[in-house]
């Protein structure tokens, strides 16, 4: 069993990275997705992350 972590500032970038990874010959056991947001000065900063557990 292995784990791959993805972390991007934009959801489309995360989607692209995950789709590229899934093109490999792997057996996916689980995918977990998280979104977080924080405030830096007056700007909202988003973090989109996913963890893929695979064989």
Secondary structure, DSSP 8 states (H G I E B T S, - for coil): -EEEEEEESSHHHHHHHHHHHHTSS--EEEEEEEEEEEEETTEEEEEEEEEEEE-
